[in-house]
């Protein structure tokens, strides 16, 4: 089992690096997960992570890329709700990587 140590706490990760317990998530955890992906979180990243957590709270699932793009466009406008913007932020795998950093489960239809 994979683990992540953040602020002296050992957190369990699944085989793909997602948090086993969604309640373990915090901003420092997101930063540590991003570091594992060689990614520095900017305000644009945080905006999407917060959006994803709101989506999960509303629908109890992690969206695949197409629903994520539509939801981002609805909530943030078309300049941020498009696949080019999300791919740039999350290295070409926005649904999977953003869900991981937001402390959410892997989207079910992402390979």
Buried (B, 14 or more C-beta within 10 A) or exposed (E): EEEBEBEEEEBEBEEEBBBEEEEBBBEEBBBBBBEEBEBEBEEBBBBBBEBBBEBBEEEEBBBBBEBBBEBBBEBBEEEBBBBEBBBEBBEEBBBBBBBBBBBBBBBEEBE
